[in-house]
């Protein structure tokens, strides 16, 4: 696995939180990782790949991996040994995610489509140049759910790295009443990971071509989401 220099981790000192929020963040940064470790070791995992996708986890470096916000917790557990850089928003919700995933060795890069996006894309590109993998919770930070933003397509054009969308379906989960319907796997659940075929964006792609690749990424995410969920909920 490539080295992940600590200097690339975005600082959060310019974020301002109330005392109550700081207490909540401190508790979440310890309690959620502890619970995820307890539950994660009981999960039973199946991983499958479309034709033209990566065929093993050794092939993720370098690469761009968009996925839906709702499966960030099972994805964090499943890919804890790969240590990708992950774009998280410069918001309270993003801070929760950043603190949790950092406990599992991920590199949070702070930014989103609405705040700090250009700088974050440059940092993600630097990660790719160093041979690392990067990931996007691609309908974040606030939705709409299952609507992909353009960040991975822009980064693919900039870097030449392939986009590989993935989805993590959970057989038995607690589903939070949040905008993303966040899933928390229940102990001993099965999870099903599906990878889409790679998408390569040419470096000279113009606006119309970029729209086409954005639509292709959205289609890939829709396709693998339906496929993975159908393993546990036939007919979906």
Secondary structure, DSSP 8 states (H G I E B T S, - for coil): -----GGGS---TT----HHHHHHHHHHHHHHHHHHHHHHTT-EEEEEE-TTS--SGGG-SSEEEEE-GGGHHHHHHHTTTT--EEEE-SSHHHHHHHHHHHTTT-EEEE--SSSSHHHHHHHHHHHHHTT-EEEEETTTTT--TT---SHHHHHHHHH---B--EEEEESSEEE-SSTT--EEE-TT-EEEEEE---B---TT--HHHHHHHHHHHHHHHHHHHHHHHHTTSTT-
